[in-house]
Amino acid sequence: MTKVALFAGGELSYYDRKHDYFVGIDRGSLFLLAQKLPLDLAVGDFDSVSAAELALIRSQARELLVAAPEKDDTDTELALKAVFSRFPHCQATLYGAFGGRFDHFLSNIFLPSHPELAPFMQQICLRDASNLVRYLPAGKHQIIATPGFDYVSFLPEEAQQFSIIGAKYELTRDTYFKRKNYSSNAFIGKPIEVSLESGYLIVIESKDRS
C-alpha cells in the first residue's frame, strides 16, 4: 500500500519521514522544502504565501495544482481528492491539521462529511505528537489500541444509535446517553468493539503532552 503524507499549514513539530509520496497543501509546501523532503505534489490556492514563495514552490514541485481562491472545497479536501485519484488504495496521513485556524481544524476533523472523500474515510488519518484521528463508517468495527496513546474518544457523526463494548467505560442500550463526543475512555488490554447504525465515527487516540 502506498503511504502518502500530506502537510497542511497548522502545527508541524511532529511528522514521519517514512512515506512514499509527499504532498504540500498551500503553505505546507514550504515546510516540505525547508525540511528537504520531496515535494511530489503541491496543492492549494496559495493565498497564504508571497509571490516569491509561490515561485519557489512552482520551481521545486514535481506537480502543481493551483486552485481559485473562491471554491467550494478547502485546500485539504482538494489535496485528498487529488491523492485518491492517483492512489485509490493508499493510506493518507495528514500532518499540520491542528494548531492553525480553528475553522480549518473543524473542516479537517469532519473530512468524511465531504461526499467525495467519504468512500476513502478508513484510509485517512490525522496525526500530531499527541493525537491520532481515524474514521469508521456505519456498522460494527473492532478497534485495536495504538501503542503510546493513553486515551480514546469517540465522536459519532449523525449516528442515531451508538455502542462501545470492551472499553473502560462501556456504552450499551442499558447505559446509553447521548453526547456529541464520548471522551477520555481507555483500552483495557483488548480491542474495543463499536457499533453505529448511521453516519460515521471519528476515533481519537490521544495522550497528555510531556
C-alpha positions as CSV (number, residue, x, y, z in Angstrom):
1,M,0.0,0.0,0.0
2,T,1.3,3.4,-1.0
3,K,1.9,5.7,2.1
4,V,1.1,9.3,1.3
5,A,1.9,12.2,3.7
6,L,0.1,15.5,3.4
7,F,1.3,18.6,5.1
8,A,-1.2,21.4,5.9
9,G,-0.5,24.8,7.3
10,G,-1.1,24.0,11.0
11,E,1.4,23.0,13.7
12,L,4.1,20.8,12.3
13,S,6.5,19.9,15.1
14,Y,5.7,16.2,14.6
15,Y,5.8,14.2,11.4
16,D,7.2,10.9,10.0
17,R,9.6,10.8,7.0
18,K,8.7,7.1,6.2
19,H,6.2,7.8,3.4
20,D,6.3,7.1,-0.3
21,Y,4.7,10.3,-1.6
22,F,4.7,13.8,-0.2
23,V,2.0,16.5,-0.7
24,G,2.3,20.1,0.3
25,I,-1.0,21.9,1.0
26,D,-0.7,25.6,0.4
27,R,1.9,26.8,2.9
28,G,2.7,23.2,3.9
29,S,4.7,23.0,0.6
30,L,7.3,25.5,2.1
31,F,7.7,23.2,5.1
32,L,8.5,20.2,3.0
33,L,11.1,22.2,1.1
34,A,12.6,23.6,4.3
35,Q,12.9,20.0,5.7
36,K,14.5,18.8,2.4
37,L,11.6,16.4,1.9
38,P,10.3,15.6,-1.6
39,L,7.5,17.9,-2.9
40,D,5.8,15.4,-5.2
41,L,2.6,17.4,-5.3
42,A,1.7,21.0,-4.2
43,V,-2.0,21.9,-4.0
44,G,-3.9,25.0,-2.9
45,D,-4.9,28.5,-3.8
46,F,-1.7,29.7,-2.2
47,D,-3.2,32.8,-0.7
48,S,-1.0,32.4,2.4
49,V,2.3,32.6,0.5
50,S,4.1,35.5,-1.2
51,A,4.7,35.7,-4.9
52,A,8.3,34.8,-4.3
53,E,7.4,31.8,-2.2
54,L,4.9,30.6,-4.8
55,A,7.6,30.9,-7.5
56,L,9.9,28.7,-5.3
57,I,7.1,26.2,-4.9
58,R,6.4,26.2,-8.6
59,S,10.1,25.6,-9.4
60,Q,10.5,22.8,-6.9
61,A,7.2,20.9,-7.0
62,R,7.1,17.8,-9.3
63,E,3.4,18.6,-9.9
64,L,1.5,21.8,-9.0
65,L,-2.3,22.2,-8.8
66,V,-3.3,25.9,-8.3
67,A,-7.0,26.4,-7.3
68,A,-9.0,29.6,-7.4
69,P,-9.4,31.3,-4.0
70,E,-13.2,31.2,-4.5
71,K,-14.1,27.5,-4.3
72,D,-16.4,25.0,-2.6
73,D,-13.6,22.7,-1.3
74,T,-10.9,23.5,1.2
75,D,-7.3,23.2,0.1
76,T,-7.0,20.0,2.2
77,E,-10.1,18.5,0.6
78,L,-8.7,19.3,-2.9
79,A,-5.4,17.7,-1.9
80,L,-7.0,14.5,-0.7
81,K,-9.2,14.2,-3.8
82,A,-6.1,14.6,-5.9
83,V,-4.3,11.9,-3.9
84,F,-7.1,9.4,-4.1
85,S,-7.5,10.0,-7.8
86,R,-3.8,9.0,-8.2
87,F,-3.6,6.3,-5.5
88,P,-7.1,4.9,-4.8
89,H,-5.8,2.3,-2.3
90,C,-3.3,4.4,-0.4
91,Q,-3.0,5.3,3.3
92,A,-3.1,9.1,3.6
93,T,-1.7,10.7,6.8
94,L,-2.4,14.4,7.3
95,Y,0.1,16.4,9.3
96,G,-0.5,20.1,10.3
97,A,-4.3,19.6,10.6
98,F,-4.3,21.1,14.1
99,G,-2.9,24.3,15.7
100,G,-3.8,26.7,12.9
101,R,-7.1,28.4,12.1
102,F,-10.0,26.9,14.1
103,D,-12.3,26.8,11.1
104,H,-9.6,24.8,9.2
105,F,-9.3,22.5,12.2
106,L,-13.0,21.7,12.2
107,S,-13.1,21.2,8.4
108,N,-10.2,18.7,8.9
109,I,-11.9,16.8,11.7
110,F,-15.1,16.3,9.6
111,L,-13.4,15.4,6.3
112,P,-15.6,12.3,5.7
113,S,-18.6,14.7,5.5
114,H,-17.4,15.5,2.0
115,P,-19.3,13.1,-0.2
116,E,-16.2,12.5,-2.5
117,L,-14.0,11.7,0.5
118,A,-16.5,9.6,2.4
119,P,-15.6,6.3,0.5
120,F,-12.0,6.7,1.5
121,M,-12.5,7.6,5.2
122,Q,-10.8,4.5,6.5
123,Q,-7.7,5.4,4.5
124,I,-7.3,8.8,6.2
125,C,-5.7,9.6,9.5
126,L,-4.7,12.9,11.1
127,R,-1.6,12.9,13.2
128,D,0.5,15.1,15.6
129,A,2.6,14.4,18.6
130,S,-0.4,13.9,21.0
131,N,-3.3,12.9,18.8
132,L,-4.2,10.3,16.2
133,V,-7.6,10.7,14.4
134,R,-9.2,7.9,12.3
135,Y,-12.6,7.3,10.8
136,L,-15.1,4.4,10.6
137,P,-18.3,4.1,8.5
138,A,-21.6,2.9,9.9
139,G,-21.5,-0.7,11.0
140,K,-19.7,-2.9,13.6
141,H,-15.9,-2.4,14.0
142,Q,-13.1,-3.6,16.2
143,I,-10.5,-1.0,17.2
144,I,-7.0,-2.0,18.3
145,A,-5.0,0.3,20.5
146,T,-2.1,2.2,19.0
147,P,1.0,2.0,21.2
148,G,1.9,5.2,23.0
149,F,-1.5,6.6,23.4
150,D,-3.4,6.7,26.8
151,Y,-6.9,7.7,25.9
152,V,-9.5,7.0,23.2
153,S,-12.5,9.2,22.4
154,F,-15.5,8.7,20.1
155,L,-17.4,11.2,18.1
156,P,-20.3,9.6,16.3
157,E,-21.3,12.0,13.4
158,E,-25.0,11.7,12.5
159,A,-25.4,8.4,14.3
160,Q,-28.8,7.6,15.7
161,Q,-27.6,4.7,17.9
162,F,-24.1,4.0,19.1
163,S,-22.4,1.5,21.4
164,I,-19.0,0.9,22.9
165,I,-18.1,-2.6,24.2
166,G,-14.9,-3.8,25.8
167,A,-13.6,-0.3,26.8
168,K,-13.0,1.0,30.3
169,Y,-16.4,2.8,30.1
170,E,-18.9,0.9,28.0
171,L,-21.9,2.4,26.3
172,T,-24.8,-0.1,25.8
173,R,-28.6,0.1,25.3
174,D,-28.9,-0.1,29.1
175,T,-26.4,2.7,29.8
176,Y,-26.9,4.8,26.7
177,F,-26.8,8.6,27.0
178,K,-26.5,11.0,24.1
179,R,-23.3,13.0,23.7
180,K,-21.6,14.6,20.7
181,N,-18.2,13.4,22.0
182,Y,-17.6,10.4,24.3
183,S,-14.2,11.5,25.6
184,S,-11.4,10.2,27.9
185,N,-12.2,6.5,27.5
186,A,-9.4,3.8,27.5
187,F,-8.5,0.4,26.3
188,I,-8.3,-2.4,28.9
189,G,-5.9,-4.8,27.2
190,K,-8.2,-5.9,24.4
191,P,-9.8,-4.5,21.3
192,I,-12.8,-2.2,21.6
193,E,-15.9,-3.0,19.6
194,V,-18.1,-0.2,18.4
195,S,-21.3,-0.1,16.5
196,L,-23.2,2.7,14.9
197,E,-26.4,2.5,12.8
198,S,-25.8,5.5,10.6
199,G,-23.3,8.3,9.8
200,Y,-19.6,7.7,10.6
201,L,-17.4,7.6,13.7
202,I,-14.4,9.8,14.5
203,V,-12.0,7.8,16.7
204,I,-9.4,10.0,18.5
205,E,-6.5,8.4,20.4
206,S,-4.6,10.9,22.5
207,K,-2.0,11.4,25.2
208,D,-1.1,14.2,27.5
209,R,1.8,16.5,26.5
210,S,5.0,15.6,28.3
